[in-house]
Amino acid sequence: MRALRSRRYRRQAATRLDAWDAERREQIAELRTTSAAVVVATHDRQLLRDPADRPRPEVGTPPTPGG
């Protein structure tokens, strides 16, 4: 019985991770297509790395001259 519960738990966990990963990929795709300013606040380091090709001003950084 314990082994069955363990397998069921792993299968459910894998399903949740797959759904979460698909949602994250969708969010990144939308982020790449928008021209709007976007704030990403997360503990997920992969989510912070994925949109690395977008400009990334840091909070407290002075604006660039002429821009």
C-alpha positions, 0 to 999 in steps of 0.5 A: 500500500505504501509503494502504491501511494508513493507511485501515485504521489510521484505521478501527481507531482510530475503532472503538477510540475509539467503543468507549472512548466507549461505555464512558465513557458507561456508566460515567458513567450508573452513577456518576449512579445510585449512592448510594455514594461514588465516587473518580474518579482520571483524566487524562481531563478530560471524565470529570471534567466529566461527573459535575459534578452530583454533590457533589465534596468535595476531598481535605483539605477539612474536613467541614462542620459537622453533616454 
